[in-house]
Amino acid sequence: MSVELRRNGMHLTGTPLSLDAKRKSPLCFVSHGHSDHIARHESTIATAATLRFMAHRLGPVREPREVPFNTPFELGALRLELLPAGHILGSAQLRVTRPDGRRIVYTGDLNVAPSLTAEATVVAECDTLVIESTFGHPRYRFPPRAEVLGQVEAWLRMQLERGAVPVLLGYPLGKSQEAMKHLAGRGFSLVAHASIFEVAQLYAELGVPIENLRCYDGRVEPGEVLFFPPHHARGGALAPLWPRATAVLTGWAVDRGASRRYGADVAFALSDHADFPGLVSYAKSTGAREVLTCHGFAEELAQALRDAGMDARPLGGKPQQLGLF
């Protein structure tokens, strides 16, 4: 049994189980609720929060298999377990244990930094690790999250003091709720685009309420901070708000010109993914004897792990000629 990359996504060979498949599958583990990881599967294994986010976006989930964290269950001769991934609320890693005791872990999107709105990441000890590599290039090193949030807060207060409407661009699920939770706790009044507000309501239903928040109705009251999805901000929807200042919250803020690409005045490196040092550290901490990197900078992360003495290669890539240690 191994993990292979197919056109539809990843698959656990010798089993009916797909991993974050992009199209309908007979049986799929869905690591979290972001749109690029979900589909209308015949049967879905996921946490309660992920299933709730899927239903919000896709409608009723057919044959949901809701699984709590740290609760092993059986799939044929295999033992499966979901462990927190720290990415967004309900995000999970999957650990599969074969009858011979060998353990395979698929991380899904992973974040190792402390979060206000997601379950704390658990190191999933294993023999084979399949790890996402979104920010797997050495240039992606994020400042501490508390430091970035402090910078965001200072920027917001400066804009409010000069009478501008401060707008924060963030994806509707995960990033926005994390930033809103922090700012609400710091006394800011918040208003959010309906897509972000609706997800915040789901967070509240799932036990993570966000205070001082209302739904955007076309107006922003003095002293309020507006949260808006990046893909809606480019169509002139923000034009009536003037004067305004716009910031984007993204791990890609590390790249030069990130604010311009998002049509923002400034970019803050707030990410719900692990950065390069976090990915390398996590891979080492699992004790894995074999690491498969996937998505993003898979080649670069695999090379860095090999340089650190690990047996690593990008999933779907050419076999690596590894030296003996």
C-alpha positions, 0 to 999 in steps of 0.5 A: 500500500502506498499513495499515488497521484492520479488525475483526480487527486491522491489515492491510497493504493489497494483501497477504495480511499481517495485523499482530497480528490478534486472530483466525485469519488466513491470514498474520499477523505476530505482534510478541510473545507476549502473549495479546492479540497472538496467535491460531491463524493459518494461517501466522505470521511471528515470532521464535523466542522469540515462536513458542515463547511462542505454542506454550506458550499455544496449542499447536503453531503451524501453519506457523510462519515463524521469522525472525531479527532483521535478516534481510531476506526476501521476500513477493512484491515486498515486502522484510520485516525484523524489528527488536527492539522491546525490549518482552519477549524476542523482541518485534519491529517489522516493516519493509516496503519496497516496490519503489519504496523506500518503507518502512513500519514497524509497531512492535507494543508498544515499549519504549525503556528498557534491559532485562535480559531483552529485546533492545535496541530498534533505531530502525527508520528509515522513511517511514511509522511505525505506532506503538503508543500505550499510554502516549501521554498526556503524564501518563505519564512513568516514572522511570528503570527502575534507580530504580524497581527500586531502590525495589522492592528497598528495599521488599522488604527492609523487608517481610522485616525486619518478618517479612512475606511480600512479594508482587510482582504482575506479568504472567506473561510479560515484566514478572515475568521482568524484575523477577526477573532484577534481584532474583536478581542482587541476591541475593534468593531467589524463588518464583513462581506456576506460570504465571510459573515456566513462562515463566521456564523458557522464558526459560532455554531461550532463553538468559536464565536466572533464578537463585534461583527455584523454583515456588510450592507453597503455601508461602513460606520465610523470606526469599523473595519471591513473584511472583504474577499479578494476576488470580489474586491477587484470588480469595483465593489469597494469604489463607494468607500472613500477615502479607504485603505486596503490590506491583504492578508496572505502568506504570499506577502513575502513575495515582492509586489504581492500587494499590487497583485491583489490590488491592495495598498499593503500586504501582511504575511498572515498565513494559515499554512506552515512556512518553510522552516515549519514544514521541515521541522514538522517532517523531522518531528514525525520520525518518518523514514520516507517523505513524499512532498506534494503541491506547491514547492514539492521539489524544493521541500524534498531537496531540503529534506534530503539535505537534512538526511531524510529519504524524500521525493516529490509525489509523482516525480521521478525516482530519486537516487539516494546516497547511503548514510 
